[in-house]
Amino acid sequence: MQVPADQPAPEMPGGFAVLPQRWIVECTFAWLVRNRRLAKDWEGSNGWRFTAEVRHEAIDSH
Protein backbone atom coordinates (compact mmCIF):
# COMPACT_ATOMS: atom_id res chain seq x y z
CA MET A 1 0.00 0.00 0.00
CA GLN A 2 1.46 3.33 -0.99
CA VAL A 3 0.60 6.45 1.00
CA PRO A 4 1.47 9.95 -0.20
CA ALA A 5 4.22 11.57 1.87
CA ASP A 6 1.97 14.37 3.14
CA GLN A 7 -0.58 11.94 4.66
CA PRO A 8 -0.06 9.79 7.74
CA ALA A 9 -0.26 6.03 7.27
CA PRO A 10 -3.72 4.60 8.03
CA GLU A 11 -4.11 2.71 11.28
CA MET A 12 -4.37 -1.01 10.77
CA PRO A 13 -6.20 -3.23 13.25
CA GLY A 14 -3.69 -5.27 15.21
CA GLY A 15 -3.71 -8.84 16.36
CA PHE A 16 -5.82 -11.83 15.55
CA ALA A 17 -9.36 -12.31 16.82
CA VAL A 18 -10.82 -15.81 17.02
CA LEU A 19 -14.45 -16.02 16.01
CA PRO A 20 -16.26 -17.79 18.87
CA GLN A 21 -18.47 -20.26 17.00
CA ARG A 22 -16.40 -20.82 13.89
CA TRP A 23 -14.47 -23.79 15.28
CA ILE A 24 -17.72 -25.74 15.82
CA VAL A 25 -18.64 -25.35 12.16
CA GLU A 26 -15.11 -26.21 11.06
CA CYS A 27 -15.11 -29.41 13.16
CA THR A 28 -18.49 -30.45 11.79
CA PHE A 29 -17.39 -29.96 8.20
CA ALA A 30 -14.12 -31.78 8.88
CA TRP A 31 -16.01 -34.76 10.33
CA LEU A 32 -18.36 -34.87 7.35
CA VAL A 33 -15.47 -34.72 4.89
CA ARG A 34 -13.56 -37.47 6.72
CA ASN A 35 -16.66 -39.68 6.62
CA ARG A 36 -18.07 -38.62 3.25
CA ARG A 37 -17.97 -42.21 2.01
CA LEU A 38 -20.83 -42.95 4.41
CA ALA A 39 -23.04 -40.20 2.97
CA LYS A 40 -23.08 -41.75 -0.50
CA ASP A 41 -22.90 -45.43 0.50
CA TRP A 42 -19.70 -45.81 -1.46
CA GLU A 43 -18.57 -48.36 1.06
CA GLY A 44 -21.46 -50.06 2.73
CA SER A 45 -19.66 -52.44 5.05
CA ASN A 46 -20.49 -52.34 8.73
CA GLY A 47 -16.80 -52.05 9.54
CA TRP A 48 -16.56 -48.58 8.01
CA ARG A 49 -19.73 -47.46 9.76
CA PHE A 50 -18.45 -48.73 13.08
CA THR A 51 -15.09 -47.00 12.56
CA ALA A 52 -16.81 -43.70 11.79
CA GLU A 53 -19.10 -43.99 14.81
CA VAL A 54 -16.19 -44.75 17.15
CA ARG A 55 -14.21 -41.80 15.79
CA HIS A 56 -17.24 -39.52 16.15
CA GLU A 57 -17.89 -40.62 19.74
CA ALA A 58 -14.22 -40.19 20.65
CA ILE A 59 -14.28 -36.61 19.37
CA ASP A 60 -17.57 -35.82 21.14
CA SER A 61 -16.33 -37.19 24.47
CA HIS A 62 -13.66 -34.49 24.76
Sequence and secondary structure as in RCSB ss.txt:
>XXXX:A:sequence
MQVPADQPAPEMPGGFAVLPQRWIVECTFAWLVRNRRLAKDWEGSNGWRFTAEVRHEAIDSH
>XXXX:A:secstr
    TTS       S    TTHHHHHHHHHHHHHTHHHHTTSS  HHHHHHHHHHHHHHHT 
